[in-house]
């Protein structure tokens, strides 16, 4: 068999150009492939970075929401604390105001004690004798005790004089007046007697011309006696009930009355050797 190899002769310049073109195409192909690979890798990295940033943003959004809730809770607590502080300041101011009023009233009471005592001694001189020794030739006197709220003696004093003092004077019975009064500084309110914020005169007690007397602020006596009553009931294991269904107002008034009665009894007991019969009114 005969093989014939056909060759064609190409000029060297054309061959060089062909080789250069092939090399350029090869380089360009490699560059395009590398760019595609790098672009793909960059895209994946950017996608991962984006997902990570979104996750962190969501996490910080949750933290911010939680922090906002805590801030709102703290603001609410601060608001309540400010309200309590305002209430405390108002109550302290009212307490100081009532303390000043009580101090002023006690000062006036002390200033009038000598005058009132002298009025009582002029009535029958029995208290002065009782303090310095009884005369065997004199009849042993009796004590009349008033306690609680005086309300309005300007309207009732005439009847008291007519039905008590004048009757005793006609029977030649010497008497001295003892008194423990409670004063409602803010006015008297009693729904059972239809009394609403009735203004009372703090100087009513001297109209009875007592030989010995005390005046206390009703609100202070009520607070003191109510606390003692509740503690006593709790120690005995009993329940504090409200039989009148008026938020314990009637019970507290009763406690004040009993405390006033006991106190005027204590005042009389100091001169117990002086009196034959104590009369309570």
Secondary structure, 3 states (H helix, E strand, C coil): CCCCCCCCCCCHHHHHHHHHHHHHHHHHHHHHHHHHHHHHHHHHHHHHHHHHHHHHHHHHHHHHHHHHHHHHHHHHHHHHHHHHHHHHHHHHHHHHHHHHHHHHHHHHHHHHHHHHHHHHHHHHCHHHHHHHCCCCCCCCCEEEEEEECCCCHHHHHHHHHHHHHHHHHHCCCCEEEEEEEEECCCCEEEHHHCEEEECCCCCHHHHHCCCEEEEEEHHHHHHHHHHHHHHHHHHCCCCCCCCCCCCCHHHHHHHHHHHHHHHHHHHHHCCCCCCCCEEEC
